[in-house]
Amino acid sequence: MTSLCFYLTSTRESLYPNPNTKRTTSTTRMVFTLVGEKDENSTLNVSAAVFTLLVLLIVILFYLALPQPISNIPHNSDSAHRLLGDGPLLATTPRVRTWLRDQFHKHNSPIVQVFPAPFSKPWVLVSDHREAMDVMTRRTHEFDRSKLTIESFGGVLGNSHICMRTEDSRFKQNQALLKDLRTKSFLNEVRS
Protein backbone atom coordinates (compact mmCIF):
# COMPACT_ATOMS: atom_id res chain seq x y z
CA MET A 1 0.00 0.00 0.00
CA THR A 2 1.38 3.41 -1.01
CA SER A 3 0.31 6.78 0.38
CA LEU A 4 0.85 10.24 -1.04
CA CYS A 5 0.57 13.20 1.28
CA PHE A 6 0.05 16.84 0.24
CA TYR A 7 0.00 19.89 2.49
CA LEU A 8 -1.97 22.92 1.31
CA THR A 9 -1.34 26.19 3.10
CA SER A 10 -3.55 29.21 2.62
CA THR A 11 -3.37 32.68 4.13
CA ARG A 12 -6.44 34.87 4.52
CA GLU A 13 -6.40 38.59 4.81
CA SER A 14 -9.25 40.99 5.12
CA LEU A 15 -10.26 43.01 2.07
CA TYR A 16 -10.17 46.13 4.21
CA PRO A 17 -6.82 46.22 6.00
CA ASN A 18 -7.04 47.02 9.65
CA PRO A 19 -3.94 47.22 11.84
CA ASN A 20 -5.76 45.41 14.65
CA THR A 21 -6.69 42.41 12.45
CA LYS A 22 -4.35 39.43 12.40
CA ARG A 23 -3.62 37.17 9.46
CA THR A 24 -5.15 33.74 9.64
CA THR A 25 -3.23 30.83 8.19
CA SER A 26 -4.66 27.37 7.79
CA THR A 27 -2.99 24.18 6.73
CA THR A 28 -4.87 21.29 5.20
CA ARG A 29 -3.45 17.81 4.95
CA MET A 30 -4.61 15.65 2.07
CA VAL A 31 -3.68 11.99 1.98
CA PHE A 32 -4.17 9.81 -1.07
CA THR A 33 -3.77 6.09 -0.63
CA LEU A 34 -3.18 3.76 -3.52
CA VAL A 35 -4.63 0.42 -2.61
CA GLY A 36 -3.92 -2.80 -4.39
CA GLU A 37 -1.10 -4.93 -5.46
CA LYS A 38 0.72 -4.99 -8.76
CA ASP A 39 -0.86 -7.54 -11.04
CA GLU A 40 -0.88 -8.43 -14.73
CA ASN A 41 -3.89 -6.24 -15.53
CA SER A 42 -2.20 -3.09 -14.27
CA THR A 43 0.90 -3.91 -16.35
CA LEU A 44 -1.30 -4.43 -19.40
CA ASN A 45 -3.09 -1.13 -18.75
CA VAL A 46 0.23 0.73 -18.56
CA SER A 47 1.45 -0.96 -21.75
CA ALA A 48 -1.78 -0.05 -23.56
CA ALA A 49 -1.50 3.56 -22.42
CA VAL A 50 2.12 3.81 -23.60
CA PHE A 51 1.22 2.21 -26.94
CA THR A 52 -1.71 4.61 -27.38
CA LEU A 53 0.53 7.62 -26.65
CA LEU A 54 3.14 6.42 -29.14
CA VAL A 55 0.52 5.95 -31.87
CA LEU A 56 -0.90 9.39 -31.11
CA LEU A 57 2.58 10.94 -31.28
CA ILE A 58 3.28 9.25 -34.63
CA VAL A 59 -0.03 10.50 -36.07
CA ILE A 60 0.67 14.06 -34.89
CA LEU A 61 4.19 14.00 -36.38
CA PHE A 62 2.79 12.63 -39.64
CA TYR A 63 0.31 15.50 -39.94
CA LEU A 64 3.01 18.04 -39.05
CA ALA A 65 5.27 16.60 -41.76
CA LEU A 66 2.57 16.80 -44.45
CA PRO A 67 2.92 19.76 -46.81
CA GLN A 68 0.84 22.79 -45.86
CA PRO A 69 -0.41 24.35 -49.12
CA ILE A 70 -0.95 28.08 -49.34
CA SER A 71 -4.57 28.74 -50.22
CA ASN A 72 -5.52 29.91 -53.72
CA ILE A 73 -2.15 28.99 -55.25
CA PRO A 74 -2.25 25.99 -57.63
CA HIS A 75 -0.32 22.87 -56.62
CA ASN A 76 -0.24 19.12 -57.28
CA SER A 77 -3.11 17.84 -55.16
CA ASP A 78 -1.55 14.35 -54.90
CA SER A 79 1.66 15.83 -53.51
CA ALA A 80 -0.23 17.74 -50.82
CA HIS A 81 -1.35 14.41 -49.33
CA ARG A 82 2.03 12.64 -49.53
CA LEU A 83 4.58 12.77 -46.75
CA LEU A 84 7.43 13.54 -49.18
CA GLY A 85 5.38 16.02 -51.24
CA ASP A 86 6.89 16.61 -54.70
CA GLY A 87 10.25 15.20 -53.55
CA PRO A 88 9.96 11.83 -55.36
CA LEU A 89 8.93 13.57 -58.60
CA LEU A 90 11.83 16.01 -58.31
CA ALA A 91 14.26 13.15 -57.64
CA THR A 92 13.21 11.15 -60.70
CA THR A 93 13.33 13.99 -63.24
CA PRO A 94 16.58 14.43 -65.16
CA ARG A 95 16.29 18.25 -65.19
CA VAL A 96 14.65 19.89 -62.21
CA ARG A 97 14.27 23.28 -63.91
CA THR A 98 12.37 21.70 -66.78
CA TRP A 99 10.01 19.98 -64.36
CA LEU A 100 9.46 23.26 -62.48
CA ARG A 101 8.75 25.09 -65.76
CA ASP A 102 6.27 22.39 -66.77
CA GLN A 103 4.26 23.01 -63.60
CA PHE A 104 3.16 26.40 -64.98
CA HIS A 105 1.79 24.73 -68.12
CA LYS A 106 0.21 21.87 -66.16
CA HIS A 107 -1.73 24.22 -63.87
CA ASN A 108 -2.20 26.94 -66.51
CA SER A 109 -1.19 29.60 -64.00
CA PRO A 110 1.67 32.15 -63.70
CA ILE A 111 2.11 31.21 -60.05
CA VAL A 112 2.38 27.69 -58.58
CA GLN A 113 3.67 26.05 -55.42
CA VAL A 114 5.88 22.99 -55.03
CA PHE A 115 6.48 20.90 -51.91
CA PRO A 116 10.17 19.88 -51.92
CA ALA A 117 10.47 17.95 -48.62
CA PRO A 118 8.68 17.12 -45.37
CA PHE A 119 8.68 19.75 -42.59
CA SER A 120 9.60 22.46 -45.13
CA LYS A 121 7.69 25.43 -46.44
CA PRO A 122 6.42 25.26 -50.03
CA TRP A 123 8.32 26.89 -52.84
CA VAL A 124 6.22 29.53 -54.58
CA LEU A 125 7.24 29.87 -58.23
CA VAL A 126 6.35 32.99 -60.22
CA SER A 127 6.64 33.11 -64.02
CA ASP A 128 5.06 36.53 -64.57
CA HIS A 129 7.87 39.00 -65.27
CA ARG A 130 6.08 42.06 -63.87
CA GLU A 131 5.07 40.35 -60.66
CA ALA A 132 8.59 38.99 -60.16
CA MET A 133 10.08 42.47 -60.66
CA ASP A 134 7.54 43.93 -58.23
CA VAL A 135 8.51 41.39 -55.56
CA MET A 136 12.25 41.89 -56.05
CA THR A 137 12.29 45.70 -56.23
CA ARG A 138 9.27 47.18 -54.43
CA ARG A 139 8.17 44.59 -51.90
CA THR A 140 11.47 43.76 -50.24
CA HIS A 141 10.01 44.32 -46.76
CA GLU A 142 7.60 41.39 -47.35
CA PHE A 143 10.08 38.97 -48.94
CA ASP A 144 13.67 38.14 -48.09
CA ARG A 145 16.36 35.83 -49.42
CA SER A 146 15.68 32.19 -48.79
CA LYS A 147 17.93 29.83 -46.88
CA LEU A 148 18.37 27.83 -50.09
CA THR A 149 19.71 30.89 -51.95
CA ILE A 150 22.10 31.74 -49.14
CA GLU A 151 23.40 28.16 -48.99
CA SER A 152 23.73 27.92 -52.79
CA PHE A 153 25.84 31.04 -53.20
CA GLY A 154 27.49 31.05 -49.76
CA GLY A 155 30.54 29.01 -50.74
CA VAL A 156 31.51 31.28 -53.62
CA LEU A 157 30.01 34.66 -52.68
CA GLY A 158 29.87 34.49 -48.89
CA ASN A 159 30.10 38.26 -48.31
CA SER A 160 27.99 39.33 -51.28
CA HIS A 161 24.52 40.86 -51.06
CA ILE A 162 22.92 37.70 -52.41
CA CYS A 163 24.06 35.77 -49.31
CA MET A 164 22.72 38.23 -46.75
CA ARG A 165 19.25 38.75 -45.38
CA THR A 166 18.03 42.32 -45.04
CA GLU A 167 18.15 42.25 -41.22
CA ASP A 168 21.84 41.26 -41.31
CA SER A 169 24.11 44.09 -40.10
CA ARG A 170 26.63 43.30 -42.87
CA PHE A 171 23.90 43.91 -45.47
CA LYS A 172 23.31 47.44 -44.21
CA GLN A 173 27.05 48.17 -44.14
CA ASN A 174 27.46 46.94 -47.74
CA GLN A 175 24.48 49.03 -48.84
CA ALA A 176 26.12 52.10 -47.29
CA LEU A 177 29.34 51.36 -49.24
CA LEU A 178 27.47 51.07 -52.54
CA LYS A 179 25.03 53.97 -52.17
CA ASP A 180 27.23 56.37 -54.19
CA LEU A 181 27.47 53.90 -57.07
CA ARG A 182 23.72 54.14 -57.68
CA THR A 183 23.39 57.90 -58.05
CA LYS A 184 22.34 59.38 -61.40
CA SER A 185 25.51 61.41 -61.74
CA PHE A 186 27.75 58.36 -61.26
CA LEU A 187 25.70 56.23 -63.65
CA ASN A 188 25.59 58.94 -66.33
CA GLU A 189 29.16 60.29 -66.10
CA VAL A 190 31.50 57.62 -64.77
CA ARG A 191 29.87 54.53 -66.19
CA SER A 192 29.60 55.84 -69.75
N, C-alpha and C positions, 0 to 999 in steps of 0.2 A: 504494500500500500504506500502510495506517494502523496505527500501533501505540499501544496504551494501556499505560501502566506504572503499577503500584501498588506501594507499599512498605508492608509490614506489619511493625510493630515490637512485640515482646513482651518483657516483663520477667518473669523467674522469681525467686521468692524461696522459701526453704525454709519448710516448715510450722512447723518449730521454730526460731525465731530464735536465731541464735548470733552474737555480736559478731565472731567471727573469719571468718564466712562472707560472701563478697562476692555482690552481685547480679550475675546474668548477663543480659545483654540481647542479643537476636538480631534481626537485620533480614533479612527475606526480600523478594526482589524478584520480582514476578510481571509478566510481559509477555504481553499479549494482542495478537495481530496479526490484523488484518482483511485478508484476502486477496481480491482480485478487483477487478474494475472495475465501475463503475456501468453497468448495462444496463437494457433495457426491462422485464425480468422483475422486477428488484428494485423498480423504480418501481411496477409493477402490484401487487406484494406489499404495499408501503407503502400504496398507495391502497386496497386491499382491507382492510387492517387498520384504517385510519381509518374507512372506511365501516362496518365491523363494529362498531367502538366507538361510532359515532354512532347506529346502529340500536339497540344495546344501551342507550345512554343514553336514547333516546326511549322505549323499552319500560319502563325503570325509572321514568322520570318519569310515564308513563301510569299505571302501577300505583300510584304515590304519589298521583296526583291522583284516583284512583277513591275514592268514598265508602267509609269504613270503618264498617260497621254495628256497633252495640253488640249483643252477643248477648242473646237472649231478649226483645228489644223489637221489636214488629211494625213493619214498614216496607214500602215498595213494592219488591218484589224486582227489578222492571225498572230502577228508579232506582239500585239498588245496583251495577248493572253498566254504567251510563252515566257518561261522563266528567263531564257537567254535573249529574248526580243528578236532583233534583226541580226544578231551576232552570227548564227549559223549561215545565214544567207550571205553576209559580208565575207565570211571565211571561205566560202566555196566559189566566190566569183573571182575570175582572174584579174580584173581591174576594178578596184573599188570605186574610183571616180565615175566610171561608166555606169556602174550599178546605181550610184547616187543620182546621176543625171537622168537615168531611166525612170526614177521615181516621180519626177515632175510629169513625164508623159503618161505614166501609169495612172496617176491621180488627177491628171489634167488640171493642175494648179501651180501657181508660181511659188507657193510656199508649202513645204511638207516637213514632217518630222520622222526621225529614224531613231530606233532604240538600239544603241550599240552593245550594251552589256547590262547585267543585273546590277541593282543598287546605283545606277547612274542616271543622270538627267538625260532627257532626249536631246538629240541634235536637231535644231531647227534650220532647215536649208531654204535659202531664198534665191530664186533665179531672176527676179525682177530687178533690173539695173537701177532704176530710180529708188526703189525701196532700200536696196542694199547701200546706195550712196547716202540716203537719208540716215540710216542706222549708223554708218561709219563716220559721218561728218557732223550731223546735227543732234543726234540722240546719244551722245557718248555718256551722259550721266545715267542712262538706263541700261546700257550694255557695256561690258568690259571684256578684256581679252580672256579667252578660256584657258583652262589649265593645259589642255591639249596643245594649244598654240605655243604657250610658254615652254612646255616640255619639248616640242618639236624644234624650235629655234634656239633653245637655251644653250645647247652645246656649241653652236657656231657663233651666235650673236647674243651672248649672255647679258651684255650691258646695253643692248639696243632697246629702242622704244617698244619694239614688237614683243619683247620678253618681260615687260613691266606692266603691272596693273596701274590704273590711274591713282589709286590711293597710296602707291609706293612713293616714298620720299625721293628715291633716285629719279623717278619719272618727272617729278616737278623740277628737280635740279637740271635735268637734261632739257626740259622745255625752256627753262630760263636761259640756258646756253644757246639755244637755237632760235630764240625769239627775234633776233636781229636779221636772221637769214630769211625770214618770211615777210619782211616789209616790202612795200611796193618799190621803193627807191632801190633797194638791193636787187630785187628781181628784174627791174627794168635796166639798171645801169651796169651792175657788176656781172650778172649772169649773161647778158648779151654781149 
